Amino acid sequence: MKRILMYVVVGLLVFTGSIGWSAETVLRTGYQQDSPPRYFVDGGKDKGVCIDVINALNEKLSKQNIRIMSTGTYSLARINSMMEKNELDLFVGLMKSPEREQKFVFSSVPVFGVRGQFAKLSSDPFEYTGEKSARGMRVGVLRGAAINQLITKIPDIRIVEAATIHESLLKLREREVDLVFYHDLGLGWDIKDGGFTGHIVLANQPFEADSQYIMFTKIVPYNVRAPIANALLDLDREGTIDKILKAYR
């Protein structure tokens, strides 16, 4: 009887990476500070595109006894550090970069697509028509954002980093930079939410579409990543991802 009971208990246990052993696989994540509309606080409540995606994923993954749980809100630099130390298991909503792909594993399915885009003063006739049109420009960017790699090789461009896109837009309004570059989702939100409507607009031509993914630590096994990828596919097919994005555009 004791031997049978032991087998039953062992059969119920699911390995959860660095967290331990549990009947439920709990994956630790963090929310990113100052990153609307992906992550932000409104009326004391955590909100955002990525938080809504996490909640939708948890509904799908409950059948597999997998749950994504936030341990707090951190800067992106702190999130990277925590993942390197296996203090977090995943992060939702990042673009791939060579440096990140060396350290971590990305989901086989993207979470959502974004496009790199310039913002400009509404009185500025600038439109991006290729690298030559941006030469010599002072361009505000979010410090550490992977999407910056789309413009850093443009000849003679001058990159001006800021801690937030809102800070970059303030610099643009004060003419301390000529343009701001980020993804269309974040720029559109910050222009509207930051009170820049009518003063700052998006340039007409966005860059090629790129995607944001879930970034996992290497200790999260394939048999945990695969159900998450399948759940993302289901959310995309059902139109849930599009509904979430439309709520923040």
N, C-alpha and C positions, 0 to 999 in steps of 0.2 A: 504493500500500500504506500509506504514512504517513497519507494522508487517511482511509482506511477505519479504520485503527487509532485515529485521533483521534476519529471518530464513535462507535466502540465505547466508548472511555473516557468520553466525554461522556455517553453514554447510561446508563452505570452510576452516574454521580454523582447523589446526592440532596441537595438543599439542606436544611441542618439549622439554619436560623435563624442565630443569632449564633455558633454553634459552628463552622461552616465547611462544607466539602464532604466527603462520605463515602459509601461504598456502604451504610452503615447510618445511619439517622436516630436519633441519640442525643439524648434530651430530658433535660435536667438538672432534678432536683428536689431538695428538701431534706426531711429528717425533722424533725418539730416536737418541741422539748424539752418534757418534763413534760406530756404530753397523753395519758395512758392513757384508754381502751384503744385510741385511734387510733394513737399512737406511744409506745413506751416501750422501755426496756432491761431485759432479764431474763437474769441470768447472763452478762452481757457480750454478749448477742445482741440485735440490734434486732428488736422484735416489734410487733404491733398490727394492728388492723383495716385501716388504710390501707396498711400495708406488705404485708399479705397480698393486698390488692386490686392493688397495684402488681405483685406477683409473678404474679398470675393474668392481669393485662393483658399482661405481657411474654410469657407463653406464647402468648396469642392473637395478639399483634402481631408475633411473630417471622416470620410468613409475609409480612408487609409490610416486613420489615427495619426495624422501629421498636422502639426500646428505651428505657425510662425508667430513668435511673440517678441514684442519690442521690450528692450531692457532700459530704454531711455532715449534722450535726444542729444546728439553730439555733432560737432563739426565734422566735415568730411575727412579731414586729416586724422581726427581721433578715431573715426570709423575704420579707416584704413589700418591704423595702428592696432586697434582692437581685433581686427580680422587676422592680421599677421600673428598676433599672440593667441589666436583661437578663442578669444573672449566673445566674439560674435561668430555666427555660422554663415550668415548671408546678408546681402544688402540688395534692396530692390530699387532699380532705376539708375543704371550707370552705362555709359558707352564703353565699348572695348578700347583698350590702348595696349601697345606692345608691353609696357611696364606692368600693367595690371594682369595681362595674360600670362606673364612669367610667374606671378605670385599666386594667382587665383584661377578658379574654373568658372566659366560663364555658362548660363543656361543655353541649351541648344535652340530654344525658342525665344524670340525677343518679347519684351513686355509691351512696348509701343514704339512707334516711329516718330522721329523729330527731324527737322531741317535746320541747318545752320543759316542764320540770317543776320543782316545788318539792320540796326536802328539808326535813324538820323533825325535831325531837326526838321520839322515840317516845312520850313522855309528853304531847306537845302535841296537843290536839284539833283544831288547825287543819286545814281542808280548803279548797282554792281553789274558790270558787263564783262568781267574777267579781271585777272590780276592787275592789269595796267590801270584799271579805274580806281584801285585802292592804294596804289603806290604813294608813299609819302604821308599817308594818313595816320593820325593818332587814333588808335582803336582801343576802347575800353573793353576789358574781358573779365570774367569771373576767375579768380586765382585758382589754378589747379583743375579747371574744367577740361575734360578730354576733348571736347568739341573745338577747343582752341587750335588743335593740331591742323584743322582745315585751313587756317589762315597764317600760321606762324612762318611758313616758307614763302609768303608773298614778298617779293623784293621791296626793300625800303619801308616796309610797314613798321610802325612804332607801337608796340604793345604796352598798354597801361593797365596793370592788374588792380583789382579791387576785391574786397572781402565779400561783397554782394553785388548783384546786378543793379539793385536800386542805387547803390553808391555810384556805379558806372553811369547810370542814367542822369544822376545829379550832375556829374562831371560834364556830361554831354550838354545838359541844359545851360551850364555855366561856360560852355565852349572850352573847357579844359581838355576835351577830346573831340575828335571830328565825327566818330562813329562809335557804336557799341555793337559787339558781336556775341551772340549766344544762340541757343536754339529757339525756334519760333514759339514754342509753347511757353517757355519762361519769359521771353521778351514781351509777348502779347499780354501776359498776365501782369507783369511789373509795370508796363506802360499804363494799363487800365487801373490797377489797384494803387499805384504810386502817385496818381494824380497828374500824369504826364499827357493824358489824352488831349489832342489838339496842338500840343507843343512838340511831341516826338512821335514819329511814325516808323513803320517797317519799310525798308527798301523793297522794291517790287520783286526782285529775283532772288529766291532762296537758293541755297546750295542743294546738292543731291541729298535725298533722304538718307538718314542714318537711324540706327535703332538703339534703344536702351534695354538692358538685360538685367537679369538677376546674377549677382556675383557671389559665388560660393567659396568658402575655404576648401582647401584640397582634402580635408578629412571628411567632408560630407560625401557619403558614398553614392554611387550611381543609382542604387535602388531607392534612394530618397530623392535624388535630383529628377529621375525619370517621371515619377508621378506629378511632380511640380510642372515639368514641361508639358505633360498631357493636360493638366488643368489649365495652363496658359492657352493651349490650343483650343480647348473647349470654350474658354471665356472669349477668345477672339471670334470663333465660329458663331457663337450665340449673340455677338454684337455687344457684349458687356464692356469690353475695353473701349469701344467707340463711344458708348454712353457715358462712361467715366470721363473720357477726354473732353467730350462736348460740354460737360458740366463746368469745366474750368477754362474754356476758351472765351 
